[in-house]
Amino acid sequence: MRVWNQPRAVQIGQNIREKRKSLGLSQSVLAKGLFSVQTMSLIERGKLGANESTLEVLAERLNCSVDDLLVMKHDLQEDWLRDLLETARRFQTVGRREKAIEVLHTLYTESFAKNSTLYLLESSYGLCLLYHETGRHRASTDWGLEALRLLQPDEDLERALTLYSTIGHNSYILGEIWDAYERLREAEALVDQHGHISEQTGRLYYTMAILKQVLRNWEGCVWYSTRALQIFEQCDMVVFIGRTLMMLGTAHKNLGRTAKASQHIERSIRILSQTSDLSSLARSYHSLAELEVTLGHLDKARKNFLRSLTYKRQSHDTDGALYTLRSLAQLAQQTGQMEEARHYLQDALDRTEKHSLDLQRAVTLRCLGDLALQEGLLDDYTQLYKQAIEIFERFSYSTELAESAERLGNYYLEIGRERLAVPYLRLANLHYRKLLQKS
């Protein structure tokens, strides 16, 4: 005896039972001389498999071929695929993501072999979300694109929006800002086409607002944040209300609307303080500190930056902590505390190296360059900026690249080194044009 895989054993047992009943035989007659009636019952119920020689004897007694007993019917193939999907979901529910991923890969392979579009979609959709949750953003995007290929958006718009938002967020995290923007614009076109409003629509607008913020399109950030906020308030999504208010306040601050900015940011802090979302609370304190800098309240700003840094470290928000360290350095420079500024920036640079955060490293190098320029260390300034520009160019990070190249080019012009200035100013011009075309 041997155990077959479950769906195959169930099907063989079903075939044996159907043949036996059609001939009017009892289990005891069929099992005579082979094994007990109890064993025969286990085989027919798919709890136990039979070896090839046993199947040959059974086939002979049932007046059929062994192949007749091995025929797999469509409904049990579907049962097998459904069981795999349910198993993956159970693993996901209890937090065993790696096991869920393993089962979904099996489901995709089995579905491909059986040409089951439904389960190809289910497995690729699940893999997209799970890889995103576990920080494997490239793999998440690949599976998300496969799911979109199989999905009919008109039939399942919510799932389509989830895929677009996940892929867009992956691209954003990977530094592929324009890819993220284009994916989310496709999703927005679907929303406009169907007049669809839901939690997922709110998340879509929220992610678009983040991209507008990254691109420093502050009016666009206000537009999308406002629409996201309306949906989140309708759906009572407290954490997202707090996050969106913080982003809306930051956008108003950058547009010079300090009263509105203060109102939104302080409300976001009140809301997020009642939740467990320390990372978002930290970002709200950071935004409030930036507003205090704008208003000239530097002591208050420093306290709020430090408060933000504490929460970011508690929530393991590495990117956010780096941003706040650079802001503390900038504030120290503004008050003439150069050694303190250098301490914060060196701390940030060490963290970028530890976590292999190339884009964050480039931004920090540029900040160190600005500090070097302020201290009159001109060779250090140019070398640090060149290193930053090289990284920005490698990742096609147009906004930061254009600004950095323009600053270095203008510096060379100021010191009379026109030949050195030209390639950097051309590079800046090229990427400013790209930004204009995209916007």
C-alpha positions, 0 to 999 in steps of 0.5 A: 500500500502507499498514500497517493496525493489526496485529490488523486486518491479520492478520484481513484476511490470514487472510480472504484466505488462507481464501478463496484456498484454498477456491477452490484458487488459488495466491498467484501467481495471486491476485497476478498483475498487482498485485504480487509473490508475496512481497508477497501473502505479507506481506499474508496474514501480516498484515505489510502492509496493502492499500489499498481499490482493491487489496482491491476487485480481490482481492475480485473475484478471490475471488468475494466482497465487500470486506466479507467480507475485512474481517470481524473474528473474535472470536479476533483481537479477543481477541488484540489485547486480550491483546497490549495487556495484555502490552505494558503489563506489559512497560512496567511491568516495565522501569519505564516506568510512564507508557507502561504507563498509556497502553497500559492506557487504550487497552486499557480503551477497546478493551475497552469498545467490544468489551464485554470484561469480562475486559480491562475488569477487567485494565485498571482493576486495572492503572491502580489500582496504577500510579496509586497507585505514581506518587502519583496517589491520587485517580485510583488510587481511581477506577480501583480502584472500577471494578475492584471493580465488575467483580470477583467477590471470591469468585473472586479474593479476593487481587486484591480484597484488593489493591484494597481495601488500595490504595484504603484507603491512597489515602484515608489519604494523602488525609486521608480517614481514615474512608473508608479505615477503611470500605474496609478493614473491607469487606476484613476482612469478606471475610477473615473470611468465607473464613478467608483467610490470605496475604501480602495478609491481613497487609498488610490487618491492617498497614494497619488497624493504621496507621489505629488508630494515627492514630485513637489506638486503641492497643489496636486497633493492638496487636490488628491489629499482632500479627495482621499480625506473625504472618503476616509471620513465617510468610511471612518478609517481613523489612521488614514484620516490622521495620515492624510491630514498630516500630508495635507498640512505639509502641502499647505505649509509648502504653499505658504498657508501656515494657518491651514497647515497648523490646523491640519497637522495639529488635528492629525497629531490629536487623532494619531495619538489615539492609535497605535500608529507610531510611525505616522504620529512621528511623521506628524510631529516632523511636519509640525517641526517643519512648520515651526521652522517656517514660523521661526520658532526654532526651539519648538522645532528642535523639540518636535524633531527629537520627538519625531525621531524617538517615535520613528526609532520605536516604530523601526521607521528607518527612512523616516528617521533618516529624514528627521536626522537630516532635518535636525542637521539643517536646523543645527546649521541654521543656528551655527552648530556645525559639529552637531550638524555633522554628527546628525548627518554622519549618523544618517550616513551610517544608517544608509550604509547599514541598510543598503539604502542607496537613494537615502545615501545620495540625499545624505551625501548632498546634505554633507556637501552643503555643510562642507560648502558652508564651512568652506571645504570646497573640494569636499563639497564638489566630491560629495555632490558628484557622488550624490549625482552619480547615485541619482542618475543610476536610479533615474531620480529626476527631481533630486538629480536635476536640483543637484546637477544645477547646484553643482553647475552654478557653483562652478560658474560662480568660481569661473570654471565654465567648462566644468559647469556645462555638463552639469547644467546640461544634465539639470536641463535634461531632467527638468525637461523630463519633469515638465513633460511628465507633469 
